[in-house]
Amino acid sequence: MGGVTKPRGPGWLGKSNLTPALRLALITLVVCGIAFPLLVTAVAQTLFPYQADGELVKLDGRAVGSNLLAQQFTRPIFFQPRNNSASGVDPDITLENALSQAERVSNATGIPLAQLDRLVYENVQGRFLIFGSPYVNVLKLNLLLIQSYPEIYGKYG
């Protein structure tokens, strides 16, 4: 009568079948969820500590923001990040946007418009030969204002 096979029922999922699957799941969890993230963090902290810590910007030894995220500047004496498009976390504004804000900052602070324009142009980034659009990092620009004009921005320094 040949080989008669037993029908699979609820008992087929026994200990001998379940143990290797649980072992593999546990090994995968440890390797992918613990060991690999720790390894990547250790390598990043060793080779790129500034970037791994979030590119923190410091003023007088204390962290005041990050080069990677927009900071909320709402007073008219500061340049402000764009608020009408994208995600709102972009730390940079276009050169045109920075120049258009310079008049408002000048009116609020009394700093001559020509000096603000010069400061903006000195801090343009984002071009490689003819490629890329020029942009300005708002946090860096505002920190330069605080450092360059302590009589106006004294309480922020």
SEVEXVEX-341203 format. One record per atom (N, C-alpha, C): residue number from 1; residue in three letters; atom name; y, x, z. Coordinates in nm, 4 decimals. Layout:
<rs>
NUM;ALA;CA;Y;X;Z
...
</rs>
This chain:
<rs>
1;MET;N;-0.1186;0.0806;0.0000
1;MET;CA;0.0000;0.0000;0.0000
1;MET;C;0.1243;0.0845;0.0000
2;GLY;N;0.1166;0.2035;-0.0292
2;GLY;CA;0.2339;0.2869;-0.0428
2;GLY;C;0.3145;0.2934;0.0859
3;GLY;N;0.4257;0.3520;0.0741
3;GLY;CA;0.5114;0.3662;0.1912
3;GLY;C;0.5957;0.2417;0.2138
4;VAL;N;0.5802;0.1863;0.3261
4;VAL;CA;0.6604;0.0696;0.3627
4;VAL;C;0.7781;0.1210;0.4445
5;THR;N;0.8964;0.0851;0.4022
5;THR;CA;1.0148;0.1295;0.4762
5;THR;C;1.0572;0.0224;0.5726
6;LYS;N;1.1041;0.0699;0.6838
6;LYS;CA;1.1533;-0.0247;0.7840
6;LYS;C;1.2916;-0.0747;0.7408
7;PRO;N;1.3166;-0.2005;0.7569
7;PRO;CA;1.4505;-0.2490;0.7250
7;PRO;C;1.5506;-0.1942;0.8264
8;ARG;N;1.6695;-0.1662;0.7762
8;ARG;CA;1.7748;-0.1173;0.8665
8;ARG;C;1.8335;-0.2340;0.9427
9;GLY;N;1.8396;-0.2192;1.0648
9;GLY;CA;1.8958;-0.3228;1.1498
9;GLY;C;2.0017;-0.2621;1.2386
10;PRO;N;2.0391;-0.3306;1.3428
10;PRO;CA;2.1422;-0.2800;1.4327
10;PRO;C;2.1050;-0.1483;1.4994
11;GLY;N;1.9776;-0.1166;1.5058
11;GLY;CA;1.9358;0.0049;1.5734
11;GLY;C;1.9441;0.1308;1.4895
12;TRP;N;1.9777;0.1220;1.3613
12;TRP;CA;1.9798;0.2416;1.2755
12;TRP;C;2.0925;0.3366;1.3119
13;LEU;N;2.1964;0.2864;1.3780
13;LEU;CA;2.3093;0.3699;1.4163
13;LEU;C;2.2820;0.4278;1.5542
14;GLY;N;2.1838;0.5112;1.5605
14;GLY;CA;2.1420;0.5666;1.6882
14;GLY;C;2.2171;0.6940;1.7224
15;LYS;N;2.1770;0.7516;1.8344
15;LYS;CA;2.2421;0.8721;1.8854
15;LYS;C;2.2326;0.9880;1.7864
16;SER;N;2.1209;0.9980;1.7169
16;SER;CA;2.1030;1.1092;1.6247
16;SER;C;2.1969;1.1009;1.5049
17;ASN;N;2.2397;0.9826;1.4679
17;ASN;CA;2.3327;0.9673;1.3562
17;ASN;C;2.4782;0.9744;1.4004
18;LEU;N;2.5062;0.9331;1.5216
18;LEU;CA;2.6443;0.9245;1.5703
18;LEU;C;2.6980;1.0582;1.6212
19;THR;N;2.6146;1.1410;1.6775
19;THR;CA;2.6578;1.2672;1.7368
19;THR;C;2.7263;1.3609;1.6365
20;PRO;N;2.6719;1.3848;1.5191
20;PRO;CA;2.7411;1.4742;1.4249
20;PRO;C;2.8771;1.4192;1.3803
21;ALA;N;2.8871;1.2882;1.3655
21;ALA;CA;3.0148;1.2288;1.3242
21;ALA;C;3.1208;1.2448;1.4331
22;LEU;N;3.0831;1.2220;1.5572
22;LEU;CA;3.1776;1.2397;1.6681
22;LEU;C;3.2172;1.3863;1.6847
23;ARG;N;3.1211;1.4759;1.6673
23;ARG;CA;3.1492;1.6188;1.6769
23;ARG;C;3.2493;1.6612;1.5689
24;LEU;N;3.2276;1.6138;1.4467
24;LEU;CA;3.3184;1.6466;1.3364
24;LEU;C;3.4581;1.5886;1.3613
25;ALA;N;3.4652;1.4665;1.4118
25;ALA;CA;3.5948;1.4048;1.4415
25;ALA;C;3.6698;1.4839;1.5485
26;LEU;N;3.5986;1.5276;1.6528
26;LEU;CA;3.6607;1.6051;1.7603
26;LEU;C;3.7076;1.7417;1.7099
27;ILE;N;3.6277;1.8077;1.6306
27;ILE;CA;3.6669;1.9379;1.5747
27;ILE;C;3.7895;1.9221;1.4847
28;THR;N;3.7895;1.8187;1.4012
28;THR;CA;3.9039;1.7940;1.3126
28;THR;C;4.0299;1.7660;1.3928
29;LEU;N;4.0163;1.6873;1.4995
29;LEU;CA;4.1315;1.6573;1.5850
29;LEU;C;4.1883;1.7845;1.6480
30;VAL;N;4.1025;1.8680;1.6994
30;VAL;CA;4.1483;1.9915;1.7646
30;VAL;C;4.2128;2.0858;1.6631
31;VAL;N;4.1486;2.1042;1.5495
31;VAL;CA;4.2007;2.1987;1.4496
31;VAL;C;4.3300;2.1462;1.3878
32;CYS;N;4.3293;2.0220;1.3397
32;CYS;CA;4.4453;1.9686;1.2663
32;CYS;C;4.5563;1.9169;1.3570
33;GLY;N;4.5183;1.8682;1.4750
33;GLY;CA;4.6183;1.8080;1.5623
33;GLY;C;4.6751;1.9003;1.6675
34;ILE;N;4.6058;2.0091;1.6969
34;ILE;CA;4.6528;2.0998;1.8031
34;ILE;C;4.6672;2.2429;1.7527
35;ALA;N;4.5595;2.3011;1.7033
35;ALA;CA;4.5607;2.4430;1.6665
35;ALA;C;4.6562;2.4720;1.5507
36;PHE;N;4.6478;2.3957;1.4426
36;PHE;CA;4.7332;2.4220;1.3264
36;PHE;C;4.8823;2.4039;1.3585
37;PRO;N;4.9248;2.2936;1.4233
37;PRO;CA;5.0668;2.2835;1.4583
37;PRO;C;5.1154;2.3966;1.5499
38;LEU;N;5.0337;2.4381;1.6441
38;LEU;CA;5.0726;2.5501;1.7312
38;LEU;C;5.0860;2.6793;1.6525
39;LEU;N;4.9951;2.7032;1.5602
39;LEU;CA;5.0012;2.8228;1.4767
39;LEU;C;5.1271;2.8229;1.3900
40;VAL;N;5.1558;2.7109;1.3249
40;VAL;CA;5.2745;2.7020;1.2393
40;VAL;C;5.4015;2.7207;1.3225
41;THR;N;5.4069;2.6601;1.4400
41;THR;CA;5.5237;2.6746;1.5278
41;THR;C;5.5408;2.8200;1.5714
42;ALA;N;5.4327;2.8857;1.6078
42;ALA;CA;5.4402;3.0259;1.6510
42;ALA;C;5.4881;3.1160;1.5377
43;VAL;N;5.4363;3.0962;1.4184
43;VAL;CA;5.4785;3.1762;1.3035
43;VAL;C;5.6257;3.1512;1.2727
44;ALA;N;5.6667;3.0244;1.2732
44;ALA;CA;5.8065;2.9912;1.2434
44;ALA;C;5.9003;3.0503;1.3483
45;GLN;N;5.8654;3.0390;1.4762
45;GLN;CA;5.9502;3.0942;1.5817
45;GLN;C;5.9582;3.2462;1.5740
46;THR;N;5.8517;3.3106;1.5279
46;THR;CA;5.8502;3.4558;1.5165
46;THR;C;5.9288;3.5043;1.3953
47;LEU;N;5.9055;3.4421;1.2804
47;LEU;CA;5.9671;3.4894;1.1564
47;LEU;C;6.1049;3.4290;1.1278
48;PHE;N;6.1262;3.3046;1.1688
48;PHE;CA;6.2505;3.2336;1.1369
48;PHE;C;6.3019;3.1580;1.2594
49;PRO;N;6.3373;3.2258;1.3670
49;PRO;CA;6.3750;3.1534;1.4897
49;PRO;C;6.4993;3.0661;1.4740
50;TYR;N;6.5985;3.1113;1.3976
50;TYR;CA;6.7217;3.0324;1.3788
50;TYR;C;6.6909;2.9008;1.3085
51;GLN;N;6.6120;2.9069;1.2024
51;GLN;CA;6.5778;2.7869;1.1273
51;GLN;C;6.4819;2.6980;1.2063
52;ALA;N;6.3868;2.7592;1.2762
52;ALA;CA;6.2883;2.6816;1.3518
52;ALA;C;6.3532;2.6041;1.4662
53;ASP;N;6.4627;2.6558;1.5175
53;ASP;CA;6.5338;2.5869;1.6260
53;ASP;C;6.6333;2.4835;1.5752
54;GLY;N;6.6401;2.4634;1.4438
54;GLY;CA;6.7263;2.3593;1.3893
54;GLY;C;6.8614;2.4084;1.3413
55;GLU;N;6.8767;2.5391;1.3218
55;GLU;CA;7.0022;2.5983;1.2752
55;GLU;C;7.1208;2.5513;1.3606
56;LEU;N;7.1067;2.5699;1.4903
56;LEU;CA;7.2112;2.5280;1.5829
56;LEU;C;7.3368;2.6126;1.5646
57;VAL;N;7.4506;2.5459;1.5699
57;VAL;CA;7.5806;2.6118;1.5593
57;VAL;C;7.6401;2.6168;1.6991
58;LYS;N;7.6879;2.7359;1.7357
58;LYS;CA;7.7413;2.7532;1.8712
58;LYS;C;7.8897;2.7842;1.8668
59;LEU;N;7.9588;2.7357;1.9675
59;LEU;CA;8.1001;2.7640;1.9869
59;LEU;C;8.1153;2.8080;2.1312
60;ASP;N;8.1643;2.9288;2.1505
60;ASP;CA;8.1785;2.9873;2.2842
60;ASP;C;8.0466;2.9843;2.3614
61;GLY;N;7.9371;3.0122;2.2914
61;GLY;CA;7.8080;3.0227;2.3564
61;GLY;C;7.7329;2.8926;2.3794
62;ARG;N;7.7899;2.7800;2.3450
62;ARG;CA;7.7182;2.6533;2.3648
62;ARG;C;7.6960;2.5842;2.2313
63;ALA;N;7.5825;2.5189;2.2205
63;ALA;CA;7.5480;2.4494;2.0968
63;ALA;C;7.6381;2.3276;2.0793
64;VAL;N;7.6981;2.3174;1.9597
64;VAL;CA;7.7875;2.2046;1.9312
64;VAL;C;7.7400;2.1206;1.8141
65;GLY;N;7.6326;2.1621;1.7501
65;GLY;CA;7.5818;2.0850;1.6371
65;GLY;C;7.4776;2.1639;1.5613
66;SER;N;7.4430;2.1111;1.4451
66;SER;CA;7.3418;2.1728;1.3606
66;SER;C;7.3926;2.1779;1.2176
67;ASN;N;7.3558;2.2840;1.1463
67;ASN;CA;7.3914;2.2930;1.0047
67;ASN;C;7.3114;2.1956;0.9198
68;LEU;N;7.2087;2.1362;0.9763
68;LEU;CA;7.1193;2.0511;0.9001
68;LEU;C;7.1527;1.9021;0.9084
69;LEU;N;7.2311;1.8618;1.0081
69;LEU;CA;7.2624;1.7204;1.0282
69;LEU;C;7.4119;1.7002;1.0401
70;ALA;N;7.4574;1.5876;0.9903
70;ALA;CA;7.5998;1.5552;1.0010
70;ALA;C;7.6351;1.5259;1.1465
71;GLN;N;7.7528;1.5672;1.1854
71;GLN;CA;7.8058;1.5370;1.3179
71;GLN;C;7.9106;1.4280;1.3002
72;GLN;N;7.9249;1.3432;1.3989
72;GLN;CA;8.0219;1.2349;1.3886
72;GLN;C;8.1598;1.2823;1.4342
73;PHE;N;8.2488;1.2998;1.3384
73;PHE;CA;8.3881;1.3309;1.3663
73;PHE;C;8.4682;1.2079;1.3270
74;THR;N;8.5267;1.1410;1.4242
74;THR;CA;8.5963;1.0157;1.3938
74;THR;C;8.7476;1.0281;1.4072
75;ARG;N;8.7956;1.1321;1.4697
75;ARG;CA;8.9408;1.1480;1.4877
75;ARG;C;9.0048;1.1990;1.3588
76;PRO;N;9.1260;1.1549;1.3310
76;PRO;CA;9.1917;1.1945;1.2055
76;PRO;C;9.2266;1.3431;1.1984
77;ILE;N;9.2155;1.4149;1.3092
77;ILE;CA;9.2478;1.5577;1.3082
77;ILE;C;9.1316;1.6417;1.2561
78;PHE;N;9.0180;1.5783;1.2291
78;PHE;CA;8.9004;1.6485;1.1798
78;PHE;C;8.8619;1.5994;1.0406
79;PHE;N;8.7956;1.6881;0.9656
79;PHE;CA;8.7310;1.6463;0.8421
79;PHE;C;8.6090;1.5634;0.8822
80;GLN;N;8.5746;1.4642;0.8018
80;GLN;CA;8.4668;1.3731;0.8380
80;GLN;C;8.3575;1.3755;0.7324
81;PRO;N;8.2320;1.3587;0.7766
81;PRO;CA;8.1224;1.3539;0.6790
81;PRO;C;8.1315;1.2254;0.5983
82;ARG;N;8.0667;1.2249;0.4851
82;ARG;CA;8.0712;1.1037;0.4039
82;ARG;C;7.9983;0.9922;0.4769
83;ASN;N;8.0503;0.8729;0.4604
83;ASN;CA;7.9904;0.7612;0.5320
83;ASN;C;7.9565;0.6448;0.4401
84;ASN;N;7.9781;0.6612;0.3112
84;ASN;CA;7.9586;0.5472;0.2237
84;ASN;C;7.8339;0.5560;0.1368
85;SER;N;7.7662;0.6700;0.1342
85;SER;CA;7.6462;0.6817;0.0506
85;SER;C;7.5465;0.7732;0.1173
86;ALA;N;7.4283;0.7771;0.0626
86;ALA;CA;7.3171;0.8577;0.1130
86;ALA;C;7.2758;0.8098;0.2524
87;SER;N;7.2167;0.8976;0.3288
87;SER;CA;7.1594;0.8574;0.4568
87;SER;C;7.2580;0.8665;0.5718
88;GLY;N;7.3712;0.9320;0.5515
88;GLY;CA;7.4663;0.9490;0.6599
88;GLY;C;7.4361;1.0683;0.7480
89;VAL;N;7.3315;1.1437;0.7180
89;VAL;CA;7.2983;1.2611;0.7979
89;VAL;C;7.3238;1.3912;0.7221
90;ASP;N;7.3760;1.3815;0.6019
90;ASP;CA;7.4045;1.5004;0.5216
90;ASP;C;7.5235;1.5738;0.5830
91;PRO;N;7.5075;1.7025;0.6181
91;PRO;CA;7.6153;1.7752;0.6850
91;PRO;C;7.7260;1.8205;0.5901
92;ASP;N;7.7078;1.8008;0.4607
92;ASP;CA;7.8014;1.8527;0.3622
92;ASP;C;7.8747;1.7398;0.2908
93;ILE;N;7.9947;1.7731;0.2441
93;ILE;CA;8.0707;1.6830;0.1582
93;ILE;C;8.1097;1.7605;0.0327
94;THR;N;8.1420;1.6879;-0.0714
94;THR;CA;8.1814;1.7544;-0.1948
94;THR;C;8.3164;1.8218;-0.1762
95;LEU;N;8.3449;1.9163;-0.2613
95;LEU;CA;8.4739;1.9837;-0.2583
95;LEU;C;8.5862;1.8822;-0.2753
96;GLU;N;8.5672;1.7881;-0.3671
96;GLU;CA;8.6701;1.6865;-0.3914
96;GLU;C;8.6942;1.6008;-0.2672
97;ASN;N;8.5865;1.5660;-0.1973
97;ASN;CA;8.5990;1.4860;-0.0754
97;ASN;C;8.6755;1.5637;0.0315
98;ALA;N;8.6444;1.6911;0.0472
98;ALA;CA;8.7144;1.7736;0.1464
98;ALA;C;8.8628;1.7846;0.1131
99;LEU;N;8.8935;1.8064;-0.0143
99;LEU;CA;9.0344;1.8181;-0.0535
99;LEU;C;9.1086;1.6860;-0.0351
100;SER;N;9.0394;1.5746;-0.0581
100;SER;CA;9.1060;1.4453;-0.0405
100;SER;C;9.1323;1.4148;0.1067
101;GLN;N;9.0529;1.4713;0.1970
101;GLN;CA;9.0748;1.4510;0.3402
101;GLN;C;9.1813;1.5448;0.3978
102;ALA;N;9.2109;1.6511;0.3268
102;ALA;CA;9.3042;1.7519;0.3780
102;ALA;C;9.4412;1.6917;0.4076
103;GLU;N;9.4877;1.5997;0.3266
103;GLU;CA;9.6192;1.5389;0.3504
103;GLU;C;9.6207;1.4597;0.4813
104;ARG;N;9.5140;1.3846;0.5086
104;ARG;CA;9.5059;1.3093;0.6341
104;ARG;C;9.5060;1.4040;0.7538
105;VAL;N;9.4288;1.5126;0.7451
105;VAL;CA;9.4231;1.6103;0.8539
105;VAL;C;9.5594;1.6759;0.8716
106;SER;N;9.6257;1.7064;0.7615
106;SER;CA;9.7592;1.7664;0.7672
106;SER;C;9.8589;1.6729;0.8357
107;ASN;N;9.8564;1.5469;0.7989
107;ASN;CA;9.9475;1.4491;0.8609
107;ASN;C;9.9201;1.4318;1.0098
108;ALA;N;9.7933;1.4379;1.0492
108;ALA;CA;9.7575;1.4176;1.1891
108;ALA;C;9.7832;1.5398;1.2764
109;THR;N;9.7811;1.6589;1.2163
109;THR;CA;9.7912;1.7808;1.2957
109;THR;C;9.9207;1.8586;1.2758
110;GLY;N;9.9849;1.8382;1.1623
110;GLY;CA;10.1025;1.9181;1.1295
110;GLY;C;10.0688;2.0507;1.0625
111;ILE;N;9.9412;2.0773;1.0384
111;ILE;CA;9.9006;2.1978;0.9675
111;ILE;C;9.9395;2.1794;0.8207
112;PRO;N;10.0089;2.2765;0.7616
112;PRO;CA;10.0490;2.2620;0.6209
112;PRO;C;9.9284;2.2374;0.5295
113;LEU;N;9.9482;2.1482;0.4353
113;LEU;CA;9.8422;2.1117;0.3424
113;LEU;C;9.7891;2.2331;0.2672
114;ALA;N;9.8756;2.3241;0.2299
114;ALA;CA;9.8331;2.4436;0.1565
114;ALA;C;9.7356;2.5271;0.2394
115;GLN;N;9.7571;2.5361;0.3693
115;GLN;CA;9.6664;2.6123;0.4557
115;GLN;C;9.5299;2.5436;0.4669
116;LEU;N;9.5315;2.4118;0.4745
116;LEU;CA;9.4051;2.3385;0.4809
116;LEU;C;9.3282;2.3512;0.3494
117;ASP;N;9.3990;2.3413;0.2374
117;ASP;CA;9.3344;2.3584;0.1069
117;ASP;C;9.2721;2.4973;0.0960
118;ARG;N;9.3449;2.5996;0.1421
118;ARG;CA;9.2930;2.7364;0.1384
118;ARG;C;9.1666;2.7472;0.2229
119;LEU;N;9.1683;2.6871;0.3412
119;LEU;CA;9.0522;2.6898;0.4293
119;LEU;C;8.9318;2.6212;0.3643
120;VAL;N;8.9569;2.5102;0.2957
120;VAL;CA;8.8494;2.4400;0.2255
120;VAL;C;8.7919;2.5291;0.1155
121;TYR;N;8.8788;2.5854;0.0319
121;TYR;CA;8.8320;2.6686;-0.0801
121;TYR;C;8.7589;2.7935;-0.0322
122;GLU;N;8.7973;2.8475;0.0820
122;GLU;CA;8.7302;2.9661;0.1356
122;GLU;C;8.5906;2.9348;0.1885
123;ASN;N;8.5605;2.8075;0.2068
123;ASN;CA;8.4323;2.7687;0.2646
123;ASN;C;8.3458;2.6867;0.1705
124;VAL;N;8.3718;2.6995;0.0421
124;VAL;CA;8.2906;2.6289;-0.0575
124;VAL;C;8.1564;2.6988;-0.0706
125;GLN;N;8.0508;2.6195;-0.0756
125;GLN;CA;7.9153;2.6703;-0.0921
125;GLN;C;7.8501;2.5947;-0.2078
126;GLY;N;7.7299;2.6358;-0.2433
126;GLY;CA;7.6490;2.5572;-0.3341
126;GLY;C;7.6505;2.5956;-0.4796
127;ARG;N;7.7136;2.7032;-0.5153
127;ARG;CA;7.7118;2.7439;-0.6558
127;ARG;C;7.6294;2.8704;-0.6706
128;PHE;N;7.5510;2.8714;-0.7757
128;PHE;CA;7.4811;2.9922;-0.8176
128;PHE;C;7.5121;3.0085;-0.9655
129;LEU;N;7.5990;3.1028;-0.9960
129;LEU;CA;7.6528;3.1212;-1.1304
129;LEU;C;7.7192;2.9906;-1.1741
130;ILE;N;7.6612;2.9196;-1.2676
130;ILE;CA;7.7210;2.7933;-1.3122
130;ILE;C;7.6431;2.6720;-1.2618
131;PHE;N;7.5403;2.6960;-1.1805
131;PHE;CA;7.4530;2.5883;-1.1373
131;PHE;C;7.4935;2.5359;-0.9995
132;GLY;N;7.4714;2.4079;-0.9779
132;GLY;CA;7.4981;2.3469;-0.8484
132;GLY;C;7.6381;2.2902;-0.8394
133;SER;N;7.6543;2.1958;-0.7515
133;SER;CA;7.7842;2.1346;-0.7266
133;SER;C;7.8441;2.1963;-0.6013
134;PRO;N;7.9715;2.2260;-0.6042
134;PRO;CA;8.0333;2.2855;-0.4854
134;PRO;C;8.0398;2.1850;-0.3709
135;TYR;N;8.0122;2.2325;-0.2508
135;TYR;CA;8.0185;2.1470;-0.1325
135;TYR;C;8.0727;2.2270;-0.0155
136;VAL;N;8.1086;2.1547;0.0901
136;VAL;CA;8.1651;2.2152;0.2104
136;VAL;C;8.0906;2.1576;0.3302
137;ASN;N;8.0497;2.2444;0.4228
137;ASN;CA;7.9841;2.1995;0.5454
137;ASN;C;8.0927;2.1527;0.6422
138;VAL;N;8.0879;2.0258;0.6807
138;VAL;CA;8.1924;1.9652;0.7638
138;VAL;C;8.1993;2.0301;0.9015
139;LEU;N;8.0850;2.0557;0.9625
139;LEU;CA;8.0848;2.1155;1.0960
139;LEU;C;8.1488;2.2537;1.0934
140;LYS;N;8.1103;2.3369;0.9977
140;LYS;CA;8.1692;2.4708;0.9882
140;LYS;C;8.3201;2.4638;0.9655
141;LEU;N;8.3618;2.3718;0.8793
141;LEU;CA;8.5043;2.3576;0.8503
141;LEU;C;8.5808;2.3150;0.9756
142;ASN;N;8.5291;2.2202;1.0498
142;ASN;CA;8.5962;2.1754;1.1721
142;ASN;C;8.5961;2.2826;1.2806
143;LEU;N;8.4891;2.3604;1.2891
143;LEU;CA;8.4871;2.4702;1.3860
143;LEU;C;8.5898;2.5768;1.3492
144;LEU;N;8.6082;2.6009;1.2209
144;LEU;CA;8.7135;2.6947;1.1783
144;LEU;C;8.8516;2.6425;1.2152
145;LEU;N;8.8714;2.5128;1.2024
145;LEU;CA;9.0000;2.4546;1.2445
145;LEU;C;9.0224;2.4770;1.3938
146;ILE;N;8.9183;2.4520;1.4735
146;ILE;CA;8.9299;2.4699;1.6189
146;ILE;C;8.9616;2.6153;1.6528
147;GLN;N;8.8960;2.7085;1.5841
147;GLN;CA;8.9181;2.8503;1.6126
147;GLN;C;9.0496;2.9015;1.5559
148;SER;N;9.0928;2.8498;1.4421
148;SER;CA;9.2143;2.8988;1.3765
148;SER;C;9.3414;2.8400;1.4347
149;TYR;N;9.3317;2.7217;1.4929
149;TYR;CA;9.4508;2.6530;1.5444
149;TYR;C;9.4270;2.6077;1.6885
150;PRO;N;9.4145;2.7043;1.7809
150;PRO;CA;9.3860;2.6675;1.9206
150;PRO;C;9.4978;2.5856;1.9851
151;GLU;N;9.6198;2.5995;1.9352
151;GLU;CA;9.7295;2.5212;1.9929
151;GLU;C;9.7156;2.3722;1.9624
152;ILE;N;9.6462;2.3387;1.8546
152;ILE;CA;9.6261;2.1975;1.8183
152;ILE;C;9.4926;2.1472;1.8700
153;TYR;N;9.3888;2.2321;1.8596
153;TYR;CA;9.2534;2.1920;1.8923
153;TYR;C;9.2051;2.2523;2.0244
154;GLY;N;9.2976;2.2923;2.1098
154;GLY;CA;9.2635;2.3638;2.2331
154;GLY;C;9.1593;2.2966;2.3197
155;LYS;N;9.1664;2.1657;2.3349
155;LYS;CA;9.0718;2.0991;2.4252
155;LYS;C;8.9322;2.0874;2.3653
156;TYR;N;8.9171;2.1159;2.2354
156;TYR;CA;8.7852;2.1099;2.1721
156;TYR;C;8.7163;2.2439;2.1712
157;GLY;N;8.7872;2.3497;2.2015
157;GLY;CA;8.7312;2.4846;2.1923
157;GLY;C;8.6558;2.5315;2.3088
</rs>
